[in-house]
């Protein structure tokens, strides 16, 4: 995984075609959710194991981090950078993502809301 964070990533100009980025540009995503207060520790353990598995098994994932909110410890945000759109699609279909989703589903107070994001040039 890269260690330079979102501000160290290359900048680009957005393609005018339907507002889409060129295929060779990394895909950045955020996903935020809230777990039940009594599920915070189980969520932390599940997230830690999941991030480790993503790091070991997904060569197309440039970065996968999960942040726990200081002002609301039951809230988590995943920050993902995929090297290609194909790597993003691969990630979504893996057995470890399915296992993570199945384990986390009963813990959610608010289910994940995902967004594709990009750095501001």
C-alpha positions in Angstrom: 0.0 0.0 0.0 1.1 3.5 -0.7 1.7 5.8 2.3 1.5 9.3 0.9 -2.2 9.8 1.4 -4.7 11.5 -0.8 -2.7 14.7 -1.2 0.3 12.8 -2.6 -1.7 11.3 -5.4 -1.3 12.6 -9.0 -3.7 15.3 -10.1 -5.7 15.2 -13.3 -8.1 17.0 -15.5 -11.6 15.6 -15.6 -12.7 14.3 -19.0 -15.6 16.3 -20.5 -17.2 13.1 -21.7 -20.0 12.5 -19.3 -17.8 13.8 -16.4 -16.0 10.5 -16.3 -12.3 10.0 -15.6 -10.0 8.2 -18.1 -9.8 4.4 -17.5 -6.1 4.6 -16.4 -6.9 6.9 -13.4 -7.1 5.5 -10.0 -10.6 5.1 -8.4 -11.0 6.7 -5.0 -13.9 5.8 -2.8 -15.3 6.5 0.7 -17.8 4.5 2.6 -19.2 5.6 6.0 -21.5 3.7 8.4 -22.4 3.6 12.1 -22.5 0.4 14.2 -24.6 -0.2 17.3 -22.9 1.1 20.5 -22.6 -2.4 21.9 -21.0 -3.6 18.6 -18.0 -1.2 18.4 -15.3 -3.7 19.6 -16.6 -6.5 17.4 -16.7 -4.0 14.5 -13.1 -2.9 15.2 -11.9 -6.5 15.2 -13.8 -7.4 12.0 -12.5 -4.3 10.3 -8.9 -4.9 11.3 -9.0 -8.5 10.0 -10.7 -7.3 6.8 -8.1 -4.6 6.0 -5.3 -7.1 6.6 -6.9 -9.5 4.2 -7.4 -6.8 1.5 -3.7 -5.8 1.9 -2.5 -9.4 1.5 -4.8 -10.5 -1.4 -5.5 -7.5 -3.6 -2.6 -6.3 -5.7 -4.9 -3.8 -7.5 -5.8 -2.0 -4.3 -3.4 0.8 -3.9 -4.7 1.9 -0.4 -7.3 0.6 2.0 -7.7 2.4 5.3 -10.5 2.5 7.8 -10.9 5.4 10.2 -12.9 5.4 13.4 -14.5 8.8 14.2 -13.1 10.4 17.4 -16.4 12.3 18.1 -18.5 9.2 17.5 -16.6 5.9 18.0 -19.4 3.9 16.6 -18.9 5.6 13.2 -16.3 4.3 10.7 -15.1 5.5 7.3 -13.3 3.4 4.7 -11.0 5.1 2.4 -10.1 3.1 -0.8 -7.9 3.7 -3.8 -8.0 1.2 -6.6 -5.4 1.2 -9.3 -8.0 0.6 -12.0 -11.8 0.4 -12.3 -11.3 -3.4 -12.9 -9.5 -3.6 -9.5 -12.5 -1.9 -7.9 -14.9 -4.4 -9.5 -12.7 -7.3 -8.5 -12.6 -6.1 -4.8 -16.4 -5.9 -4.7 -16.8 -9.6 -5.8 -14.2 -11.2 -3.5 -15.1 -13.8 -0.8 -13.5 -11.6 1.9 -15.8 -8.7 1.0 -18.8 -11.0 1.2 -17.6 -12.4 4.5 -17.1 -8.8 5.8 -20.5 -7.7 4.7 -22.2 -10.8 6.2 -20.4 -10.3 9.5 -21.1 -6.5 9.7 -24.7 -6.5 8.6 -26.2 -7.3 12.0 -23.9 -4.7 13.6 -25.0 -1.7 11.6 -27.1 1.0 13.1 -26.8 2.9 9.9 -25.7 1.0 6.8 -22.8 2.1 4.6 -23.1 5.0 2.3 -20.5 4.9 -0.5 -19.2 7.7 -2.7 -16.6 7.8 -5.5 -14.4 10.8 -4.8 -11.4 12.5 -6.4 -8.8 15.0 -5.3 -9.5 18.6 -6.2 -6.8 19.8 -8.7 
